[in-house]
Amino acid sequence: MCTNNAYVITELLNSNFQMSTNQAFENWMNQINNNLVTQYEVRISDLPDEPFWDFFEDGLEPQEVVNIMIENASVF
């Protein structure tokens, strides 16, 4: 019985961590998009894909990603 409770608690913690990570990633992506719109009048979907999750996990700031995207797009 105790093992089942520990399993349930672990699953709940993992689920909450995943939800908070997903929310943090979504907020981070929104900031990138807002920066792009404000600075260049384009959206994320207007530019080539980037490894966003990798950038997020590496701790890049939204503006750093904007700079990379603009450099890689080489249209500005």
C-alpha positions in Angstrom: 0.0 0.0 0.0 2.8 2.4 0.9 4.5 1.7 -2.5 1.3 2.7 -4.4 1.1 6.0 -2.5 4.7 6.7 -3.2 4.1 6.0 -6.9 1.0 8.2 -7.0 2.9 11.1 -5.3 5.9 10.7 -7.7 3.5 10.7 -10.7 1.8 13.8 -9.5 5.1 15.6 -8.9 6.3 14.6 -12.3 3.0 15.8 -13.9 3.2 19.1 -12.1 6.8 19.6 -13.1 5.9 18.8 -16.7 3.0 21.2 -16.7 5.1 24.0 -15.2 7.9 23.3 -17.7 5.5 23.4 -20.6 4.0 26.6 -19.3 7.5 28.1 -19.0 8.3 27.1 -22.5 5.1 28.5 -23.8 5.7 31.8 -22.1 9.3 31.9 -23.4 8.0 31.2 -27.0 5.5 34.0 -26.6 8.2 36.4 -25.6 10.2 35.5 -28.6 7.2 36.1 -30.9 6.5 39.4 -29.1 10.1 40.5 -29.6 10.0 39.5 -33.3 6.7 41.4 -33.9 7.9 44.5 -32.0 11.4 44.6 -33.6 10.9 43.2 -37.1 7.1 43.0 -37.7 7.4 39.3 -38.4 6.2 36.2 -36.4 7.9 33.0 -35.5 5.9 31.3 -38.2 7.3 33.7 -40.8 10.9 32.5 -40.3 12.6 29.1 -40.7 12.2 26.6 -37.9 14.8 26.5 -35.1 15.5 24.0 -32.4 13.5 25.9 -29.9 13.3 23.3 -27.2 17.1 22.9 -27.3 17.5 26.7 -27.0 15.1 26.7 -24.1 16.9 23.8 -22.3 20.2 25.6 -22.9 18.9 28.7 -21.1 19.0 31.1 -24.0 17.1 34.3 -23.4 14.3 35.1 -25.8 16.2 38.0 -27.4 19.2 35.7 -28.0 16.9 33.4 -29.9 15.4 36.4 -31.9 19.0 37.3 -32.9 19.7 33.8 -34.0 16.5 33.6 -36.0 17.1 36.9 -37.8 20.7 35.9 -38.5 19.7 32.5 -39.9 16.9 34.0 -42.0 19.3 36.5 -43.4 16.5 38.6 -44.8 16.9 41.7 -42.5 
